[in-house]
Amino acid sequence: MLNRLDSKHPNCPKHDTYMVPYPFDADIQLPNGVEVLRCPNLSCSILYAAGALEGFYTRNSRGELTPI
Ligand SMILES: [Zn+2]
């Protein structure tokens, strides 16, 4: 079992669970090098962006990342 702290894979602030890669829609433009992660809880809308956009987000009705 891995037990290291990896800042690129933070925990969901709501569920305290390890976030997983999110297959972000190709129609939404993200800056180079930005990786998006999501909470493994399917009912959870919280996303995390690494890189230039680092922080927690949700998606609005147009699918855009909205900081929380
Ligand atoms: Zn969550």
N, CA, C, O and the ligand as a Tripos MOL2 file, in Angstrom:
@<TRIPOS>MOLECULE
protein
  273   271    69     0     0
PROTEIN
NO_CHARGES

@<TRIPOS>ATOM
      1 N           0.8420   -1.1980    0.0000 N.3       1 MET1
      2 CA          0.0000    0.0000    0.0000 C.3       1 MET1
      3 C           0.8770    1.2470    0.0000 C.2       1 MET1
      4 O           1.7730    1.3940    0.8310 O.2       1 MET1
      5 N           0.6030    2.1370   -0.9420 N.am      2 LEU2
      6 CA          1.3540    3.3920   -1.0170 C.3       2 LEU2
      7 C           0.9260    4.3040    0.1240 C.2       2 LEU2
      8 O          -0.2570    4.4290    0.4420 O.2       2 LEU2
      9 N           1.8920    4.9140    0.7080 N.am      3 ASN3
     10 CA          1.5630    5.7890    1.8250 C.3       3 ASN3
     11 C           2.3220    7.1090    1.7340 C.2       3 ASN3
     12 O           2.6350    7.7320    2.7490 O.2       3 ASN3
     13 N           2.6120    7.5230    0.5010 N.am      4 ARG4
     14 CA          3.3770    8.7560    0.3730 C.3       4 ARG4
     15 C           2.4390    9.9250    0.0810 C.2       4 ARG4
     16 O           1.3300    9.7530   -0.4230 O.2       4 ARG4
     17 N           2.9170   11.0960    0.4100 N.am      5 LEU5
     18 CA          2.1350   12.2880    0.1570 C.3       5 LEU5
     19 C           2.5230   12.8230   -1.2180 C.2       5 LEU5
     20 O           3.6870   13.1470   -1.4500 O.2       5 LEU5
     21 N           1.5600   12.9160   -2.1260 N.am      6 ASP6
     22 CA          1.8270   13.3740   -3.4680 C.3       6 ASP6
     23 C           0.9390   14.5870   -3.7430 C.2       6 ASP6
     24 O          -0.2810   14.4580   -3.8350 O.2       6 ASP6
     25 N           1.5410   15.7410   -3.8710 N.am      7 SER7
     26 CA          0.7580   16.9680   -4.0230 C.3       7 SER7
     27 C           0.0010   16.9970   -5.3470 C.2       7 SER7
     28 O          -0.9300   17.7850   -5.5090 O.2       7 SER7
     29 N           0.3940   16.1420   -6.2950 N.am      8 LYS8
     30 CA         -0.3240   16.1030   -7.5620 C.3       8 LYS8
     31 C          -1.5980   15.2740   -7.4630 C.2       8 LYS8
     32 O          -2.4370   15.3020   -8.3640 O.2       8 LYS8
     33 N          -1.7360   14.5520   -6.3890 N.am      9 HIS9
     34 CA         -2.9260   13.7410   -6.2040 C.3       9 HIS9
     35 C          -3.5350   14.0290   -4.8440 C.2       9 HIS9
     36 O          -3.4300   13.2190   -3.9230 O.2       9 HIS9
     37 N          -4.1670   15.1740   -4.7240 N.am     10 PRO10
     38 CA         -4.7220   15.5780   -3.4240 C.3      10 PRO10
     39 C          -5.9950   14.8180   -3.1030 C.2      10 PRO10
     40 O          -6.5570   14.1320   -3.9570 O.2      10 PRO10
     41 N          -6.4360   14.9450   -1.8820 N.am     11 ASN11
     42 CA         -7.7000   14.3550   -1.4650 C.3      11 ASN11
     43 C          -8.8400   15.3360   -1.7160 C.2      11 ASN11
     44 O          -8.6550   16.5520   -1.6750 O.2      11 ASN11
     45 N         -10.0200   14.7840   -1.9750 N.am     12 CYS12
     46 CA        -11.2190   15.6080   -2.0840 C.3      12 CYS12
     47 C         -11.4320   16.3080   -0.7440 C.2      12 CYS12
     48 O         -11.4140   15.6540    0.2990 O.2      12 CYS12
     49 N         -11.6330   17.6310   -0.7560 N.am     13 PRO13
     50 CA        -11.8080   18.3530    0.5040 C.3      13 PRO13
     51 C         -13.1110   17.9820    1.2110 C.2      13 PRO13
     52 O         -13.2580   18.2210    2.4100 O.2      13 PRO13
     53 N         -14.0420   17.4050    0.4820 N.am     14 LYS14
     54 CA        -15.3470   17.0710    1.0570 C.3      14 LYS14
     55 C         -15.3770   15.6350    1.6000 C.2      14 LYS14
     56 O         -15.9560   15.3660    2.6520 O.2      14 LYS14
     57 N         -14.7440   14.7270    0.8610 N.am     15 HIS15
     58 CA        -14.8370   13.3110    1.2240 C.3      15 HIS15
     59 C         -13.5400   12.7340    1.7550 C.2      15 HIS15
     60 O         -13.5120   11.5990    2.2310 O.2      15 HIS15
     61 N         -12.4600   13.5090    1.6770 N.am     16 ASP16
     62 CA        -11.1600   13.0420    2.1410 C.3      16 ASP16
     63 C         -10.7600   11.7230    1.4710 C.2      16 ASP16
     64 O         -10.2240   10.8200    2.1120 O.2      16 ASP16
     65 N         -11.0360   11.6380    0.1670 N.am     17 THR17
     66 CA        -10.6450   10.4560   -0.5960 C.3      17 THR17
     67 C          -9.6630   10.8690   -1.6890 C.2      17 THR17
     68 O          -9.7060   11.9890   -2.1990 O.2      17 THR17
     69 N          -8.8010    9.9580   -2.0270 N.am     18 TYR18
     70 CA         -7.7590   10.1570   -3.0240 C.3      18 TYR18
     71 C          -8.3880   10.4160   -4.3860 C.2      18 TYR18
     72 O          -9.1960    9.6140   -4.8540 O.2      18 TYR18
     73 N          -8.0330   11.5200   -5.0260 N.am     19 MET19
     74 CA         -8.6590   11.8610   -6.3030 C.3      19 MET19
     75 C          -8.0140   11.0990   -7.4630 C.2      19 MET19
     76 O          -6.8430   10.7240   -7.4050 O.2      19 MET19
     77 N          -8.8020   10.8800   -8.5120 N.am     20 VAL20
     78 CA         -8.3820   10.0430   -9.6380 C.3      20 VAL20
     79 C          -8.4230   10.8610  -10.9330 C.2      20 VAL20
     80 O          -9.1100   11.8810  -10.9890 O.2      20 VAL20
     81 N          -7.6930   10.4290  -11.9840 N.am     21 PRO21
     82 CA         -7.6890   11.1850  -13.2420 C.3      21 PRO21
     83 C          -9.0980   11.3590  -13.8130 C.2      21 PRO21
     84 O          -9.9210   10.4440  -13.7760 O.2      21 PRO21
     85 N          -9.3450   12.5300  -14.3310 N.am     22 TYR22
     86 CA        -10.6490   12.8720  -14.8900 C.3      22 TYR22
     87 C         -10.5060   13.0430  -16.3900 C.2      22 TYR22
     88 O          -9.7060   13.8670  -16.8350 O.2      22 TYR22
     89 N         -11.2590   12.2880  -17.1890 N.am     23 PRO23
     90 CA        -11.1580   12.4070  -18.6570 C.3      23 PRO23
     91 C         -11.8670   13.6590  -19.1250 C.2      23 PRO23
     92 O         -13.0370   13.6190  -19.5070 O.2      23 PRO23
     93 N         -11.1540   14.7660  -19.0930 N.am     24 PHE24
     94 CA        -11.7610   16.0560  -19.3990 C.3      24 PHE24
     95 C         -12.1510   16.1210  -20.8700 C.2      24 PHE24
     96 O         -11.3960   15.6760  -21.7340 O.2      24 PHE24
     97 N         -13.3250   16.6740  -21.1580 N.am     25 ASP25
     98 CA        -13.8300   16.7750  -22.5310 C.3      25 ASP25
     99 C         -12.8260   17.4760  -23.4350 C.2      25 ASP25
    100 O         -12.2270   18.4830  -23.0560 O.2      25 ASP25
    101 N         -12.6520   16.9390  -24.6170 N.am     26 ALA26
    102 CA        -11.7000   17.5290  -25.5630 C.3      26 ALA26
    103 C         -12.1590   18.8990  -26.0550 C.2      26 ALA26
    104 O         -11.3500   19.6700  -26.5690 O.2      26 ALA26
    105 N         -13.4430   19.2100  -25.9040 N.am     27 ASP27
    106 CA        -13.9340   20.5050  -26.3990 C.3      27 ASP27
    107 C         -13.6530   21.6550  -25.4400 C.2      27 ASP27
    108 O         -13.8480   22.8200  -25.7860 O.2      27 ASP27
    109 N         -13.1950   21.3270  -24.2400 N.am     28 ILE28
    110 CA        -12.8290   22.3860  -23.3020 C.3      28 ILE28
    111 C         -11.3150   22.5830  -23.3750 C.2      28 ILE28
    112 O         -10.5510   21.6400  -23.1710 O.2      28 ILE28
    113 N         -10.8930   23.7970  -23.6640 N.am     29 GLN29
    114 CA         -9.4740   24.0920  -23.7760 C.3      29 GLN29
    115 C          -8.8480   24.2910  -22.3990 C.2      29 GLN29
    116 O          -9.3300   25.0830  -21.5900 O.2      29 GLN29
    117 N          -7.7780   23.5670  -22.1540 N.am     30 LEU30
    118 CA         -7.0290   23.7460  -20.9160 C.3      30 LEU30
    119 C          -5.6080   24.1530  -21.2680 C.2      30 LEU30
    120 O          -5.0790   23.7270  -22.2940 O.2      30 LEU30
    121 N          -4.9850   24.9680  -20.4320 N.am     31 PRO31
    122 CA         -3.5810   25.3200  -20.6840 C.3      31 PRO31
    123 C          -2.7150   24.0710  -20.7170 C.2      31 PRO31
    124 O          -3.0480   23.0660  -20.0890 O.2      31 PRO31
    125 N          -1.6110   24.1280  -21.4410 N.am     32 ASN32
    126 CA         -0.6790   23.0050  -21.5110 C.3      32 ASN32
    127 C          -0.2460   22.5490  -20.1250 C.2      32 ASN32
    128 O           0.0320   23.3640  -19.2450 O.2      32 ASN32
    129 N          -0.1940   21.2500  -19.9490 N.am     33 GLY33
    130 CA          0.3260   20.7060  -18.6990 C.3      33 GLY33
    131 C          -0.6790   20.6510  -17.5740 C.2      33 GLY33
    132 O          -0.3510   20.1960  -16.4790 O.2      33 GLY33
    133 N          -1.8960   21.1040  -17.8160 N.am     34 VAL34
    134 CA         -2.9060   21.0590  -16.7550 C.3      34 VAL34
    135 C          -3.5710   19.6970  -16.7430 C.2      34 VAL34
    136 O          -4.1050   19.2410  -17.7540 O.2      34 VAL34
    137 N          -3.5310   19.0600  -15.5930 N.am     35 GLU35
    138 CA         -4.1620   17.7600  -15.4070 C.3      35 GLU35
    139 C          -5.3630   17.9540  -14.5110 C.2      35 GLU35
    140 O          -5.3000   18.7040  -13.5360 O.2      35 GLU35
    141 N          -6.4640   17.2820  -14.8320 N.am     36 VAL36
    142 CA         -7.6620   17.4120  -14.0010 C.3      36 VAL36
    143 C          -7.9540   16.0790  -13.3290 C.2      36 VAL36
    144 O          -7.9320   15.0250  -13.9650 O.2      36 VAL36
    145 N          -8.2270   16.1470  -12.0320 N.am     37 LEU37
    146 CA         -8.5670   14.9720  -11.2420 C.3      37 LEU37
    147 C          -9.9690   15.1500  -10.6900 C.2      37 LEU37
    148 O         -10.4590   16.2690  -10.5380 O.2      37 LEU37
    149 N         -10.6040   14.0280  -10.3950 N.am     38 ARG38
    150 CA        -11.9300   14.1020   -9.7880 C.3      38 ARG38
    151 C         -11.9800   13.2170   -8.5570 C.2      38 ARG38
    152 O         -11.1180   12.3660   -8.3370 O.2      38 ARG38
    153 N         -13.0110   13.4450   -7.7640 N.am     39 CYS39
    154 CA        -13.2650   12.6110   -6.5920 C.3      39 CYS39
    155 C         -13.7980   11.2590   -7.0770 C.2      39 CYS39
    156 O         -14.5980   11.2310   -8.0130 O.2      39 CYS39
    157 N         -13.3860   10.1430   -6.4760 N.am     40 PRO40
    158 CA        -13.9080    8.8370   -6.9050 C.3      40 PRO40
    159 C         -15.3770    8.6380   -6.5420 C.2      40 PRO40
    160 O         -16.0200    7.7140   -7.0390 O.2      40 PRO40
    161 N         -15.9000    9.4890   -5.6910 N.am     41 ASN41
    162 CA        -17.3170    9.4370   -5.3410 C.3      41 ASN41
    163 C         -18.1110   10.0180   -6.5150 C.2      41 ASN41
    164 O         -18.0200   11.2160   -6.7840 O.2      41 ASN41
    165 N         -18.8820    9.1920   -7.2120 N.am     42 LEU42
    166 CA        -19.5240    9.6240   -8.4550 C.3      42 LEU42
    167 C         -20.5360   10.7470   -8.2650 C.2      42 LEU42
    168 O         -20.8310   11.4810   -9.2080 O.2      42 LEU42
    169 N         -21.0620   10.8850   -7.0690 N.am     43 SER43
    170 CA        -22.0330   11.9500   -6.8390 C.3      43 SER43
    171 C         -21.3490   13.2680   -6.4990 C.2      43 SER43
    172 O         -22.0090   14.2910   -6.3140 O.2      43 SER43
    173 N         -20.0320   13.2350   -6.4200 N.am     44 CYS44
    174 CA        -19.2820   14.4240   -6.0180 C.3      44 CYS44
    175 C         -18.8560   15.2070   -7.2510 C.2      44 CYS44
    176 O         -18.3330   14.6280   -8.2040 O.2      44 CYS44
    177 N         -19.0710   16.4980   -7.2430 N.am     45 SER45
    178 CA        -18.7610   17.3140   -8.4190 C.3      45 SER45
    179 C         -17.4340   18.0510   -8.2880 C.2      45 SER45
    180 O         -17.0970   18.8720   -9.1420 O.2      45 SER45
    181 N         -16.6900   17.7730   -7.2470 N.am     46 ILE46
    182 CA        -15.4430   18.5060   -7.0210 C.3      46 ILE46
    183 C         -14.3210   17.9520   -7.8950 C.2      46 ILE46
    184 O         -14.0890   16.7440   -7.9510 O.2      46 ILE46
    185 N         -13.6280   18.8730   -8.5800 N.am     47 LEU47
    186 CA        -12.4820   18.5260   -9.4200 C.3      47 LEU47
    187 C         -11.2530   19.2430   -8.8890 C.2      47 LEU47
    188 O         -11.3560   20.2570   -8.1980 O.2      47 LEU47
    189 N         -10.0930   18.7050   -9.2200 N.am     48 TYR48
    190 CA         -8.8530   19.3740   -8.8820 C.3      48 TYR48
    191 C          -8.0480   19.5370  -10.1570 C.2      48 TYR48
    192 O          -7.8920   18.5850  -10.9230 O.2      48 TYR48
    193 N          -7.5400   20.7290  -10.3880 N.am     49 ALA49
    194 CA         -6.6620   20.9590  -11.5300 C.3      49 ALA49
    195 C          -5.2510   21.1660  -11.0200 C.2      49 ALA49
    196 O          -5.0240   21.9270  -10.0800 O.2      49 ALA49
    197 N          -4.2970   20.4790  -11.6530 N.am     50 ALA50
    198 CA         -2.8880   20.6470  -11.3160 C.3      50 ALA50
    199 C          -2.2470   21.5400  -12.3650 C.2      50 ALA50
    200 O          -2.8330   21.7780  -13.4210 O.2      50 ALA50
    201 N          -1.0690   22.0260  -12.0860 N.am     51 GLY51
    202 CA         -0.3600   22.8710  -13.0380 C.3      51 GLY51
    203 C          -0.7810   24.3270  -12.9030 C.2      51 GLY51
    204 O          -0.9880   24.8300  -11.7990 O.2      51 GLY51
    205 N          -0.9060   25.0030  -14.0640 N.am     52 ALA52
    206 CA         -1.1660   26.4430  -14.0690 C.3      52 ALA52
    207 C          -2.4830   26.8130  -13.3980 C.2      52 ALA52
    208 O          -2.6270   27.9210  -12.8820 O.2      52 ALA52
    209 N          -3.4300   25.9030  -13.4030 N.am     53 LEU53
    210 CA         -4.7510   26.1990  -12.8350 C.3      53 LEU53
    211 C          -4.9150   25.6510  -11.4240 C.2      53 LEU53
    212 O          -6.0350   25.5850  -10.9160 O.2      53 LEU53
    213 N          -3.8260   25.2610  -10.7900 N.am     54 GLU54
    214 CA         -3.8780   24.5390   -9.5230 C.3      54 GLU54
    215 C          -4.9570   25.0420   -8.5670 C.2      54 GLU54
    216 O          -5.0040   26.2210   -8.2160 O.2      54 GLU54
    217 N          -5.8230   24.1140   -8.1550 N.am     55 GLY55
    218 CA         -6.8700   24.4560   -7.2110 C.3      55 GLY55
    219 C          -8.0700   23.5370   -7.3880 C.2      55 GLY55
    220 O          -8.0860   22.6700   -8.2620 O.2      55 GLY55
    221 N          -9.0660   23.7430   -6.5490 N.am     56 PHE56
    222 CA        -10.2850   22.9360   -6.6110 C.3      56 PHE56
    223 C         -11.3560   23.6760   -7.3980 C.2      56 PHE56
    224 O         -11.4920   24.8970   -7.3120 O.2      56 PHE56
    225 N         -12.1120   22.9010   -8.1670 N.am     57 TYR57
    226 CA        -13.1200   23.4640   -9.0650 C.3      57 TYR57
    227 C         -14.3730   22.5930   -9.0800 C.2      57 TYR57
    228 O         -14.3620   21.4370   -8.6570 O.2      57 TYR57
    229 N         -15.4550   23.1930   -9.5830 N.am     58 THR58
    230 CA        -16.5980   22.4120  -10.0500 C.3      58 THR58
    231 C         -16.7890   22.8360  -11.5100 C.2      58 THR58
    232 O         -16.0990   23.7330  -11.9940 O.2      58 THR58
    233 N         -17.7280   22.1870  -12.2060 N.am     59 ARG59
    234 CA        -17.9970   22.5960  -13.5910 C.3      59 ARG59
    235 C         -19.3490   23.2780  -13.6310 C.2      59 ARG59
    236 O         -20.2960   22.8300  -12.9850 O.2      59 ARG59
    237 N         -19.4420   24.3660  -14.3900 N.am     60 ASN60
    238 CA        -20.7180   25.0590  -14.5030 C.3      60 ASN60
    239 C         -21.5480   24.4230  -15.6210 C.2      60 ASN60
    240 O         -21.1460   23.4200  -16.2110 O.2      60 ASN60
    241 N         -22.7090   25.0190  -15.9030 N.am     61 SER61
    242 CA        -23.6250   24.4050  -16.8720 C.3      61 SER61
    243 C         -23.0390   24.3560  -18.2770 C.2      61 SER61
    244 O         -23.5050   23.5870  -19.1180 O.2      61 SER61
    245 N         -22.0240   25.1680  -18.5340 N.am     62 ARG62
    246 CA        -21.3570   25.1160  -19.8480 C.3      62 ARG62
    247 C         -20.1620   24.1900  -19.8380 C.2      62 ARG62
    248 O         -19.4680   24.0550  -20.8460 O.2      62 ARG62
    249 N         -19.9180   23.5530  -18.7140 N.am     63 GLY63
    250 CA        -18.8080   22.6100  -18.6310 C.3      63 GLY63
    251 C         -17.4890   23.2520  -18.2610 C.2      63 GLY63
    252 O         -16.4610   22.5770  -18.2060 O.2      63 GLY63
    253 N         -17.5080   24.5470  -18.0070 N.am     64 GLU64
    254 CA        -16.2570   25.2350  -17.6790 C.3      64 GLU64
    255 C         -15.9000   25.0440  -16.2160 C.2      64 GLU64
    256 O         -16.7730   24.8740  -15.3650 O.2      64 GLU64
    257 N         -14.6070   25.0740  -15.9390 N.am     65 LEU65
    258 CA        -14.1460   24.9630  -14.5580 C.3      65 LEU65
    259 C         -14.4530   26.2430  -13.7970 C.2      65 LEU65
    260 O         -14.1760   27.3440  -14.2710 O.2      65 LEU65
    261 N         -15.0250   26.0840  -12.6220 N.am     66 THR66
    262 CA        -15.3670   27.2230  -11.7750 C.3      66 THR66
    263 C         -14.6830   27.0270  -10.4340 C.2      66 THR66
    264 O         -14.9430   26.0280   -9.7630 O.2      66 THR66
    265 N         -13.8190   27.9430  -10.0200 N.am     67 PRO67
    266 CA        -13.1210   27.7640   -8.7460 C.3      67 PRO67
    267 C         -14.0960   27.6850   -7.5720 C.2      67 PRO67
    268 O         -15.1390   28.3390   -7.5740 O.2      67 PRO67
    269 N         -13.7490   26.8890   -6.5850 N.am     68 ILE68
    270 CA        -14.5890   26.8280   -5.3740 C.3      68 ILE68
    271 C         -13.7920   27.2930   -4.1710 C.2      68 ILE68
    272 O         -14.3140   27.3180   -3.0570 O.2      68 ILE68
    273 ZN        -15.6890   14.2830   -3.1130 Zn       69 ZN69
@<TRIPOS>BOND
     1     1     2 1
     2     2     3 1
     3     3     4 2
     4     3     5 am
     5     5     6 1
     6     6     7 1
     7     7     8 2
     8     7     9 am
     9     9    10 1
    10    10    11 1
    11    11    12 2
    12    11    13 am
    13    13    14 1
    14    14    15 1
    15    15    16 2
    16    15    17 am
    17    17    18 1
    18    18    19 1
    19    19    20 2
    20    19    21 am
    21    21    22 1
    22    22    23 1
    23    23    24 2
    24    23    25 am
    25    25    26 1
    26    26    27 1
    27    27    28 2
    28    27    29 am
    29    29    30 1
    30    30    31 1
    31    31    32 2
    32    31    33 am
    33    33    34 1
    34    34    35 1
    35    35    36 2
    36    35    37 am
    37    37    38 1
    38    38    39 1
    39    39    40 2
    40    39    41 am
    41    41    42 1
    42    42    43 1
    43    43    44 2
    44    43    45 am
    45    45    46 1
    46    46    47 1
    47    47    48 2
    48    47    49 am
    49    49    50 1
    50    50    51 1
    51    51    52 2
    52    51    53 am
    53    53    54 1
    54    54    55 1
    55    55    56 2
    56    55    57 am
    57    57    58 1
    58    58    59 1
    59    59    60 2
    60    59    61 am
    61    61    62 1
    62    62    63 1
    63    63    64 2
    64    63    65 am
    65    65    66 1
    66    66    67 1
    67    67    68 2
    68    67    69 am
    69    69    70 1
    70    70    71 1
    71    71    72 2
    72    71    73 am
    73    73    74 1
    74    74    75 1
    75    75    76 2
    76    75    77 am
    77    77    78 1
    78    78    79 1
    79    79    80 2
    80    79    81 am
    81    81    82 1
    82    82    83 1
    83    83    84 2
    84    83    85 am
    85    85    86 1
    86    86    87 1
    87    87    88 2
    88    87    89 am
    89    89    90 1
    90    90    91 1
    91    91    92 2
    92    91    93 am
    93    93    94 1
    94    94    95 1
    95    95    96 2
    96    95    97 am
    97    97    98 1
    98    98    99 1
    99    99   100 2
   100    99   101 am
   101   101   102 1
   102   102   103 1
   103   103   104 2
   104   103   105 am
   105   105   106 1
   106   106   107 1
   107   107   108 2
   108   107   109 am
   109   109   110 1
   110   110   111 1
   111   111   112 2
   112   111   113 am
   113   113   114 1
   114   114   115 1
   115   115   116 2
   116   115   117 am
   117   117   118 1
   118   118   119 1
   119   119   120 2
   120   119   121 am
   121   121   122 1
   122   122   123 1
   123   123   124 2
   124   123   125 am
   125   125   126 1
   126   126   127 1
   127   127   128 2
   128   127   129 am
   129   129   130 1
   130   130   131 1
   131   131   132 2
   132   131   133 am
   133   133   134 1
   134   134   135 1
   135   135   136 2
   136   135   137 am
   137   137   138 1
   138   138   139 1
   139   139   140 2
   140   139   141 am
   141   141   142 1
   142   142   143 1
   143   143   144 2
   144   143   145 am
   145   145   146 1
   146   146   147 1
   147   147   148 2
   148   147   149 am
   149   149   150 1
   150   150   151 1
   151   151   152 2
   152   151   153 am
   153   153   154 1
   154   154   155 1
   155   155   156 2
   156   155   157 am
   157   157   158 1
   158   158   159 1
   159   159   160 2
   160   159   161 am
   161   161   162 1
   162   162   163 1
   163   163   164 2
   164   163   165 am
   165   165   166 1
   166   166   167 1
   167   167   168 2
   168   167   169 am
   169   169   170 1
   170   170   171 1
   171   171   172 2
   172   171   173 am
   173   173   174 1
   174   174   175 1
   175   175   176 2
   176   175   177 am
   177   177   178 1
   178   178   179 1
   179   179   180 2
   180   179   181 am
   181   181   182 1
   182   182   183 1
   183   183   184 2
   184   183   185 am
   185   185   186 1
   186   186   187 1
   187   187   188 2
   188   187   189 am
   189   189   190 1
   190   190   191 1
   191   191   192 2
   192   191   193 am
   193   193   194 1
   194   194   195 1
   195   195   196 2
   196   195   197 am
   197   197   198 1
   198   198   199 1
   199   199   200 2
   200   199   201 am
   201   201   202 1
   202   202   203 1
   203   203   204 2
   204   203   205 am
   205   205   206 1
   206   206   207 1
   207   207   208 2
   208   207   209 am
   209   209   210 1
   210   210   211 1
   211   211   212 2
   212   211   213 am
   213   213   214 1
   214   214   215 1
   215   215   216 2
   216   215   217 am
   217   217   218 1
   218   218   219 1
   219   219   220 2
   220   219   221 am
   221   221   222 1
   222   222   223 1
   223   223   224 2
   224   223   225 am
   225   225   226 1
   226   226   227 1
   227   227   228 2
   228   227   229 am
   229   229   230 1
   230   230   231 1
   231   231   232 2
   232   231   233 am
   233   233   234 1
   234   234   235 1
   235   235   236 2
   236   235   237 am
   237   237   238 1
   238   238   239 1
   239   239   240 2
   240   239   241 am
   241   241   242 1
   242   242   243 1
   243   243   244 2
   244   243   245 am
   245   245   246 1
   246   246   247 1
   247   247   248 2
   248   247   249 am
   249   249   250 1
   250   250   251 1
   251   251   252 2
   252   251   253 am
   253   253   254 1
   254   254   255 1
   255   255   256 2
   256   255   257 am
   257   257   258 1
   258   258   259 1
   259   259   260 2
   260   259   261 am
   261   261   262 1
   262   262   263 1
   263   263   264 2
   264   263   265 am
   265   265   266 1
   266   266   267 1
   267   267   268 2
   268   267   269 am
   269   269   270 1
   270   270   271 1
   271   271   272 2
@<TRIPOS>SUBSTRUCTURE
     1 MET1         2 RESIDUE 1 A MET
     2 LEU2         6 RESIDUE 1 A LEU
     3 ASN3        10 RESIDUE 1 A ASN
     4 ARG4        14 RESIDUE 1 A ARG
     5 LEU5        18 RESIDUE 1 A LEU
     6 ASP6        22 RESIDUE 1 A ASP
     7 SER7        26 RESIDUE 1 A SER
     8 LYS8        30 RESIDUE 1 A LYS
     9 HIS9        34 RESIDUE 1 A HIS
    10 PRO10       38 RESIDUE 1 A PRO
    11 ASN11       42 RESIDUE 1 A ASN
    12 CYS12       46 RESIDUE 1 A CYS
    13 PRO13       50 RESIDUE 1 A PRO
    14 LYS14       54 RESIDUE 1 A LYS
    15 HIS15       58 RESIDUE 1 A HIS
    16 ASP16       62 RESIDUE 1 A ASP
    17 THR17       66 RESIDUE 1 A THR
    18 TYR18       70 RESIDUE 1 A TYR
    19 MET19       74 RESIDUE 1 A MET
    20 VAL20       78 RESIDUE 1 A VAL
    21 PRO21       82 RESIDUE 1 A PRO
    22 TYR22       86 RESIDUE 1 A TYR
    23 PRO23       90 RESIDUE 1 A PRO
    24 PHE24       94 RESIDUE 1 A PHE
    25 ASP25       98 RESIDUE 1 A ASP
    26 ALA26      102 RESIDUE 1 A ALA
    27 ASP27      106 RESIDUE 1 A ASP
    28 ILE28      110 RESIDUE 1 A ILE
    29 GLN29      114 RESIDUE 1 A GLN
    30 LEU30      118 RESIDUE 1 A LEU
    31 PRO31      122 RESIDUE 1 A PRO
    32 ASN32      126 RESIDUE 1 A ASN
    33 GLY33      130 RESIDUE 1 A GLY
    34 VAL34      134 RESIDUE 1 A VAL
    35 GLU35      138 RESIDUE 1 A GLU
    36 VAL36      142 RESIDUE 1 A VAL
    37 LEU37      146 RESIDUE 1 A LEU
    38 ARG38      150 RESIDUE 1 A ARG
    39 CYS39      154 RESIDUE 1 A CYS
    40 PRO40      158 RESIDUE 1 A PRO
    41 ASN41      162 RESIDUE 1 A ASN
    42 LEU42      166 RESIDUE 1 A LEU
    43 SER43      170 RESIDUE 1 A SER
    44 CYS44      174 RESIDUE 1 A CYS
    45 SER45      178 RESIDUE 1 A SER
    46 ILE46      182 RESIDUE 1 A ILE
    47 LEU47      186 RESIDUE 1 A LEU
    48 TYR48      190 RESIDUE 1 A TYR
    49 ALA49      194 RESIDUE 1 A ALA
    50 ALA50      198 RESIDUE 1 A ALA
    51 GLY51      202 RESIDUE 1 A GLY
    52 ALA52      206 RESIDUE 1 A ALA
    53 LEU53      210 RESIDUE 1 A LEU
    54 GLU54      214 RESIDUE 1 A GLU
    55 GLY55      218 RESIDUE 1 A GLY
    56 PHE56      222 RESIDUE 1 A PHE
    57 TYR57      226 RESIDUE 1 A TYR
    58 THR58      230 RESIDUE 1 A THR
    59 ARG59      234 RESIDUE 1 A ARG
    60 ASN60      238 RESIDUE 1 A ASN
    61 SER61      242 RESIDUE 1 A SER
    62 ARG62      246 RESIDUE 1 A ARG
    63 GLY63      250 RESIDUE 1 A GLY
    64 GLU64      254 RESIDUE 1 A GLU
    65 LEU65      258 RESIDUE 1 A LEU
    66 THR66      262 RESIDUE 1 A THR
    67 PRO67      266 RESIDUE 1 A PRO
    68 ILE68      270 RESIDUE 1 A ILE
    69 ZN69       273 GROUP 0 **** ****
